[in-house]
Amino acid sequence: MAHRWYMPDHQAPLADMLVVPRDIRIRPIDAGMLLDALALGWRDFLAAPTQLLFLGIIYPLVGLVAARVSFGGDLMPLFYPLVAGLAFVGPLAAVGIYELSRRREQGQPASWINTLDVLRSKAIWSIAALGLLMLTLYVLWLGAAQLVYDHTLGRLEPDSVSGFTNLLFTTPEGWQMIVLGNAVGLLSAVTALALSVVSFPMMLHRGTDWITAMQTSIRVVMANPGPMMLWGAIVVVALALGCLPAFVGLAVVMPVLGHATWHLYRQAVR
């Protein structure tokens, strides 16, 4: 389909200054629709479970990081930012999950092997381009977290996990790190949410280029700031809970959130 482009006048709100095809419509969403998306995501997960696939991806990575942290390696102060950074790479990692929900929506059979069908998508290069951008933002987030650590708690040079934890909660430098780190993290999380909340499902569904998908995602967030912030909070809490039982919960949380994100996209973008 050939897109018909438009550019609103200079007096239009910022959300309307983004160039998007005329056949894309942003719908208002509310908290009830977020719950519906989660319920549909859970349904899709039960119909096409992929937890073993995610375990095979998550555990080798988490095991390497955890081993380095446990021996007091350089990654010790970055363990929390590394886990929190799932908000950056999660949308890219869930592209195959969106494909399963798309197939189920069309009445086609769906199993974990169909997650590979995304490699034949006509938007695969756009998906790769936006994925590279999200990975770049992830690296920048880790760099910012390292700078915060170096200029706060790093000056005290903790030499073990217990020493790091003790200094974190009992020194002014530790509390300064907590405040600054979470402030930077909040800004990074909002950026990641705005760029990716519907962009990856949209590229897979419509074959849209990554610039258009990213602009549409930003429009969705700006048109629904309250519900989108609530959605971001739901994602963060779910990922945190998934990390608690030795990270095994991520094998369920990540695919359920992936399926739910597909349904959120279908509700928000017409």
N, C-alpha and C positions, 0 to 999 in steps of 0.2 A: 504494500500500500504506500502510495506517495504521500508524504506528510505535507500538510499545509501549515506553514510557519507564520507566526505573528509576533510583533514586538509592541507591547502597550506603550502609551505615551509617557512622557517623563514625569507626569504627576501621579502616575499609578503607584500603589503600594509596592514595596520591595518584592513581595512574593509574586506579583504580577509582572515584574520586570524580567523574570526568567523566561527565556525563549523555549516554548514547548509546542508540540504539534496540537492543532486545534481539536483533534479527535480524542485527546486525553482530557478527562474530567476528574477533578479532585473532589471526593465526597467528604462531608463532615462525618467524623466518627466519634464514638463515646465509649465510656468504660464498659458498657454492656457488650459492645462489639469486640472489645479486646478479650473479654471472657469467652465470647462465642468463638473467636479465633483460636484460643487456647483449647477449648473443648474439641473443636474440629481437628486441631493438631494432634491431640491425644488419640482421637479416633483413627486418624491416618497412621499414626505410629503403631497402634495395635494391629491394624490391617496389614502393614508392611514394616515389621520391626527391623531395625538396623543397628541395634545396640552392639552386636558383635563387631560390625564394621567400625564403629566409632571407638570401641575398646582397642581394636588393632591399631588405630591412629593415635589415640590419646596416650596409652600407657607407655609405649617406648619413649615418647617425648617427655612425659611427666617423670618417668623413672630416671632419665638422664639428668634432668634439672634437680630433682629431689636428691639424687646421689651427690651432685656437686654441692648443693646447699648443706647437706648433712655433714660434709667434710669441711665446712667453713670456707668454701670457694668464693670466687668473686661474684657469683650469682646470688649469694645469700641475701643482700639487701634488695635484689630485684625479683625475688620470688613472688611477692605480692603483685608487682606490676606485670610480671609475665602471665600470671593467672588472670588478672583483671583485663589484660590485653586480648582475651578471648572475644571481647566485644568488637575488636577490630577484625579479627580473622574468622570469627564465627559465621558471618554472612557469606563469605567466600567458601568456607568449608561445608556449608549447608546447601550449596547449589544442587548437588545430587538429590537432596531431600526435597527441594522445590520441584524437581522433575517427577518424583514419586507422587506428590500431591497433584501436580498437573495431570498426570496420567489417570489418577483416580477420579479427578473431576470430569475427565472425558470418557469415563467408563472403560478405560483400558486396564489390562492386568498390570500390577506393579509389585515388584520384589526388589531386594537389595541390589540385584545385578543391573536393574534399570537405572541406578544412580550413574552408571557409566554412559548412559545415552546422552548426557549433557555434552559429552565430547564431540557429538555430531551436530550440536546446535549451530544454527547459522550465526548466532551471537557469541560464539565461543571466544573470538578475539576481543570483543568488547568486554566480556566477562573477565578475560585475562587482564585487560588494561585496567579496569576498575579494581580488580583484585590486587594488582601491583601497587596501585595507589593506596589501598587499605594496608597492605604490608609495609609500605613506606611510612605511613602514619604510625603504624605499630612500632617501627624502629625508632621514629622520632619520639614517641611516647616513652620508650625505654631509655632513650638518651636524656630526656627531660627528667625522668625519675632518677637516673644516675647523678645528674647535676644537683638535684635537690639533696640526695644522700651525701654527696661529696661536700656540700656546703653546710650541712647540718650535722647529722650523726657521724658521718665519715671522719670528721675531725677527731672524734674520740677513739677511732680505730678498734671497734669490737672484734674480738678474735674467735668467737664461737657463736653458735645459735643462741645459747642461753645468755651470753653476754650481750648480744645484740638485742634480745627481747628485753632484758633488764634495763639497758640504757634507753631503749625506745620509750618506755613508760615511766621512767624515773628521772629523766634529765630534761632541762629546757630545750636542748638540741633535739631530743627525741620527739617532744611534742611539736616543735617547730617543723620537723620533718613530716609528722602526721598531718598537720594543717596544710602546709604547702603542697605536699604530695597529693592529698585528696582534692585540693583546689585545682591543681594541674590535671588530675585524673578526671574531674568533673567536666572541665573544658574539653578534654580529649574525647570523653564519652559522648558528649553532646554533638561534637563534630562527626564522630563515627556514626551516630544515630542518624543525623541529618543526611549524610551522604549515602547511606546504605540500607535504610529501613525498608524500602520497597524497590531499590534499583536492581538488585540481582534477580529477584523474581520477574520484574518487568522485562529485563533483557531476555530472559529465558522464554517468557510467554509471548512477547511481541517482536522479538528480534531487534529491539531498539538499540541504537548506539549508546555507548556508556555516558556520553555527555548529556544526552536527553534524559536517560534514566536517572542520572545523578541530580539533574535540575528538578525532575519530577519528584524525587525523594525529598529534596529540600522544600518544595512547595507543599508536600503532604505535611511535613513537620510544622511549617509556618502557618498552615491553615488549621492545624489541630494541635497547638502547642501543649495544652494540658494533657489530653489523652496520649500524645507521643512521649511526653516526659514520664507519664505513668507507665507506658509500655517499656521505656528504658529502665525504669526502676524494677519492673517485673523481671526483665532479662537479667539484670545485675543480681537480684536476690536469688533467682533460679540458678544462675551459674554458681553463686556462692554456696547454695545448698548442695548443688551437685558435686562440689569439691570436698565437702565435709567427710563423707565415708570413703576416704582414701581415693578420691577422684572417680570412683566407679559410677557415681550418680550422673556424671557428665555424659556417659554413654546413653542415658535416657533423656536427660535434660536437653542436650544439644539437638537431637533429632526432633523432639517434640516442639522446641522453639522454632526449628526450621520449618516444620509443617505449619505451625501457627503463623509464622511470618508470611508464608504463601497466602493463607486465608486473609490475613490482615491486608496484604496488597490487593487482593481481589475485592475487598470491601472498600478500600480507600481510593482505588484508581479504576476509572471506567473509560 
